Amino acid sequence: MDYKQYIESTPNIMLGKPVLKGTRITVELILRKLSEGLTPENLLKSYPGLTIEQIYSCLAYSADVISKEEVIAT
């Protein structure tokens, strides 16, 4: 999935946090809701303008960000 068609980051929207294009819904919010046990279907009901592709784009974006992190041994 090409998440870049769904996610943007601009300094004047949500202080530059990644958001779903055309919204103020952050990738972080979607990930937190999913981690709290909400299903994609729950999110679609809670946010009527949201699409399943946008939810999956948040997951793809976060996987890409994590894959580029440097692991520091402790």
Secondary structure, DSSP 8 states (H G I E B T S, - for coil): --GGGTEE--TTSGGG--EETTS--BHHHHHHHHHTT--HHHHHHHSTT--HHHHHHHHHHHHHHHHT------
